Amino acid sequence: MTTIKDSVHDHIAVEGVAADLLETPPVQRLRRVKQLGTVTMVYPSANHTRFEHSLGVYHLADRALSHLGIEGRQAERVRAAALLHDVGHSPYSHNIEEIVHRKTGKYHDDVAGLLDTGEVARVLADHDLSPSKVAGLVGGEGELGQLVSGELDVDRMDYLVRDAHHTGVPYGTIDHERLVRELRFVDGDLVLDEGNVQTAESLLLARALMNPTVYAHHVARIAKSMLRRGTERLLRETDVTAEELRRWDDCDLLVGLRSSDATSAYARRLSERDLFKRAVWAERQAVPDELLAADHGAVRELERDIAEAANVSAPAVVLDIPAEPSMTESSSRVLVNGEVRRLGEQSTLVNAIRAAGTDQWRLGVYAPADESERVGEAAVRELGLDLDGTRVRDARRGIHATLDEFN
């Protein structure tokens, strides 16, 4: 058994298959992949990695298995899946995942190819565990897969607390000990036991507060967009393949960007935090519905149109259209008077948070500081944005939803 001091969970005891997996290259690579990617541009202390997060997920999974009374090979499969759940991440975590998916068809939880070869496969075989079954759990398959990837998974419980701790913001604080202790299986569904509606709401509220403050902070979004543009060009202009790149770590990608004349400008800007500025920061009601359906090719075409209208080079314009707000946690299941109910059906808070998510949504257009003014003016015309003269708006003009509306 190995005991590791953790900044969030104090001491984590790692044993069995997890202890043997700990020293394998795919797991050790996670030491060099930051948990929050470009969020470090906003919160300098957010330098925690996927490695320590994976340890935390393993720890919470182990605690949950104990409370649920699950033992033996089943439990070991879940422990292995918890520790390995992020080994498929590309450099900078989620920041370039869409690019890798477009090129390879794989997201970070598609780990089967990583588990059935090399050191990881050897360790799993030594413990008589099937790589395909462990990979299935990582993907959320089966009853126990809900513990690793689901509405009430231990992944979410760890990253909210850990991200809040390392950024220094108080919004991700949740009672993860109670959440783990109150998990139950009812007819194959992972649910929270009686009296835990507020416990489930705490997950929802924490995620809703962390999103605009940390995960979707405008500086992090700008840096992420620039990193994506650089990565796309690296794949287009050099011999680097997406399959190769997805196994890199953060340092590998930055060095790759620096090493090519086609991408060195992006590397310099990211390294020196010389980021583009917001030319447009538009609320949802100002954005035509058809823009939200724009695919990757359409977005690039719109960027070229804006650049031409603003008389700037095409790389000087970045159009950032996030997906419409979603709330996976609202489908969490809770026991109420002996009946399994979805949180969204039981909690009035869900609807208020959903409305707040829409209020917080922003379309962004970014450009170098000395070109942002004319890029912003061109973007408003080319995108058909219905603005009131203010191209960059952070504060809401009014509260559009209250809890009283949903009573």
N, C-alpha and C positions, 0 to 999 in steps of 0.2 A: 504493500500500500504506500502511496505517495501523498503527503499532505502539503497543500499549496495555500499560501496566504493570499487572500483575495481582498481587493479594496471594497467590495460590496457585500460578499457573503462571509467574510472573515476567513475561517479555515475550511478548505474543501478537501475532503478525503477522496482520492482517486485510486480505485482498485479494479481488479478483474480485467476485463477486456479493455476498459478505458485507459488503465495505466499502461498497457502495452501499446495502445494506439497513440498515446501522447507523444512518443518520440518518432513517429513515422513522418517522412518528409511532407506529405500533404497537410498534416496537422500543424507541423512546425512552420510551414509557409504562412499560416494565418497570423503569426507574430508580425509579419511584414505587410499586412493588409489592414488599414485603419477601419475601424467600425463605422465611422461617420463620413469618410471621404473628405469632401471639400468643406464640411462644417468647421474644420479646424481653422479655416480662414476667418471665421467669426468668433469661435471660442477656442483660444489657443491651448487650453488644457484638455481639449477633447482629442487626445492622442491615443486613446485606448484602441485595442485591436480586436479582430475577429477571434484571436486565440483566447484571450481572457473571457470574451463573451461566450465562446463555446464551452469553456470550463464552467461558467455560471449556468448555462443551459443544462449541462450534464448534472450539476449539483441539484438544480431544481427538479429535474426528471427523476433523479435518485430519490429525493424526498417524496415526490408524488407517488412513485412506485411503492414506497414503504407504506404510505398512508392508504393506498389502494389495496395493499396486500398482494401485490404481484411479485412473484419470485421466479428463480430458475432461469432457463434459457430465454423465455419471453422477456424477462426484465433485462437481461444482458443485451438482447437485441436493441431494446429501447435506449439503454445507456450508450451503446455504440453509436446509434443513430443521433442521439443528442450531441455527442462530442463531434461527430462527423458532419453535422447538418449544414455547416457553412464551407466545407472544403471545396465546393464548386464555385465559390465566389471569384469573380474577376478582380483585377486591381481596382482600388478605390471603391470596393463594395458595389453598391447598386448604381453608382454614377454612370458606368458605361455598360450596364447589363443589357440594355435594349440594343446597343450596337452589336454586342456578341450574339444576342439572340437572332438578330436579322441575318447574320452571317453563318451561324452554326445551327440554329433551331433549338438551342439549349439555354435554359435559365439556370440560375445558381443551384437550384434543388435537383437538377438532373445529374446525379452523382454516380450512376451505375458504372460508367466507364472508369471512374476513379477508384471504385471499391473492389473491382474484380481483377485488378492487376497489382503487381508490386508489393510493397511492404504491408499496405493495408489489407490486401487479400490474404497475405500470409498470416497476419495476426488474427483475422476473422476465422480462418481455417483452423488455427491452433485452438481457438475457443469453440469450434464446431458451430459457427454461425454462418448463415448463408448471406453472401454479399447482396444478392438481389432482394432478399427480404429486408435487410438493413436499409438499402436504398429506397425500398418501398415506404418504409416508415419515415424516412427523410422527406419524401414526397407527400406525406399525410395519408398513406393508404391504410385501410383497416381501422379497427377500433383503437388500437394503441397508437396508430399514426397521428391521432388527434392530439396526443400529448406533445408531439414534436412539431406538428404543423397543423394548426386548427384555430378556431375562434378563441379557445381558452388555452393555447399552447404555452409551454414554459419558455419558449423563445421570446415571445412578446413580454412575458413577465420579467425576464432578465434585462432585455435591452432598454425598456423604459426606465427602470431603476438605474441601470449602469450609465445610460446616456445622460440622465439628469445629474447623477453624481459627478461625472467628468466634465460636463459643461458648466456645472455650478448653478443651474436653474432649478427651482423647487417643483416644477410642474409635473414631472414624471414619477413623483413619489406615490407608490401604491403599497398596499399591504400584501406583498407577495407570499409571505408566510401563511396568511389566512387563505389566500387563493389556492395555494397548493394543498393545504390541509382539508379544504372543503370540496375538492373535486370528487365526483362520483360517476360511475357508468350506469346509465339507465337505458335499457333496451338498445345497447350498442352506442349510445350517444354520451359524450363527455359533458357533464353538467355540473353546476354548482349546487350544493345541497340547500335545503330550506333555510330561509333567513339571510340569503346572500345577494339579493337584488342590488343593494348598495355596493357590495363588494364587486359585482360585475360592472356596475356603473363607474366605479373608480378606474377600471381599465380604459373604458371609453373616454372618460373625462381627461385622464392623463394623456392619452394619444391625441385628443383634440387640442389640448393646450401645448403639447410639445411640437405639433406640426408647424404652426406659423412661427413659433419662437425659435425652434432649432432646425427641424428637418427641411422646412421650406423657407427658411430665412433668405431674403433676396440676395445677399452676398454669396451664400452657399449655392444658390440657384445659378447665379451668373458664372461663378467659378466652375460649376458642374457643366454648364452649357459650353464653356470654352474648352474644358477637358474633352468633352464629347466631340467637338469640332476637330480638335487636334488629333484625337484617336481615329476618327473617320479618315482624315487625310493621311495618317500614318499607314493605315491599311490599304488605302487607295494608291499611294505614291511610292511605297516601299515593298520589299518582299515579305514583310511580316504578315502572317496569317492570323485569322481570328482564333483558330484552334491553339496556336502557339501563344497568342496574347492572353487568352483566358487563363493560362497557367502562370503568367507573370505575377509579380507582386508590385506594390506601389512604386518602389524604387526602379524596378525594371521598366515600367511604363514611362516614368519621367526621363530616364536615360534614353529610352527609345525615341521620345519626342525631341530630346536635345540633339540626338545623333543624326537627324535628318534635316536638311535645309528646308524641306517643305513644312516642317512642324516646329522648328527651333524657336520661332517667335512665340508660339503658344507656351512652350516650356519656360521661356524667359518670363513671360507675363505671370504664369502660375507660380513660378519660383519666387518672384519678387513681389507678388501680390499687386501687380499692376493690372488690375482687372477692368473690363468694360464697365460702363455705367448704364443705369436705366434710362432709356430714351422714352419708353412707355411702360406704365404699370397700371393696367386697366382692370376694373372690376368686372364681374361676370355679366351684369346687365348691360354693359357697354360693348360686349363682344357678340358679333353675329353667330348664331347657332352653327352655321356651316363650318366655321373656323375650327370648332372643337372636333369635327370629323376629319380634319385634314391629316393625311398620312405623311410619312417621312418625305416622300418625293414632293408632295404639294407644299410642305413647309419650306423646303429648299427653294422651290420656285418663287414662293412669296418673298423669301429673303432677297432673291436676285431682283425681284420687282422693286422692292423697297430701296435697295442699294442703287439701282439705276435712277429711280425717282429722286434720290437724295444726292446723286452724283458722287458716290463713294464706291470703293472697291467692294466686291461681293463678300469677302471674308470679314468686313467691318460691320456686318449686320447679323445678329443672332435673334431668331424668333423662338420664344419659349412658350409653348402652349401646354400646360399641364392637363392631365386627365381630370374630368369632373370629380368632385369630392366623393369618396366612398367611405363606408364605415363597416368594415368586416365585423368588428366587435359587436355590432347591434344584433347579429344573428346568434350570439352566445346564448346558451340554454341554461335556464335556472329552474329549480324546483319551487313551485308556489302552491301551497296547499296540496301537496302530493302530485301535482300535475307539472309536466315538463312544458315550459313556455319559453319562447324566444324573448330576449331582452327587449327588442324593439316593440314587442306587443305588450310588455308589462311596464316599461319605464317611460314616463313623460319626458324625462331628461334627454332621451335619444333624439326626439324630434327637434328639440331646441338646439342640440349640438349639431345635428344635421344642417339646420338653417345657418348656424354660425360658420360651418365649414364652407357653405356657399358664399357667405359674406367675406370670408378670408381668401377666397380663390382670386388669383391675379394672372392675367396674361402679361408676359414681359417681352420687351424688345430691347436689346442691349447693343451698345456700340462704344468705340473709344470715346473718351471724355470730350475731345475737341470736335467730334462729329455727332455727338448724341442729340444735339438740338435739331439739326436738319434731318437726321434719321428719324427722330420722333415725329416730326411734322409729316414726313413722307409716309411713315407707317400708319398714321391715323387715316390718311387719305387712301392708301393702297388696301388697307385691311377693312375699311368701312366701319371704323370704331365710332361709337356714339358717345363722345366725351363732352364735358361741359367747359372745355378749355384747359383743364388741368391734366397733363399727360402722365404725371407721376403722382399717385395718391396712395397714402398708407392708411390714413384714418377713415373709418366708415362715417358716412354722413348721418347715420341714424341707426338705431337698433331695429332690425326687421323682424325679430322673433323673440318672444319671451316665454317663460315656462307657463304663464297663465293661459296662453293661447292653446295649450295642449292638454289642459285639465279636462 
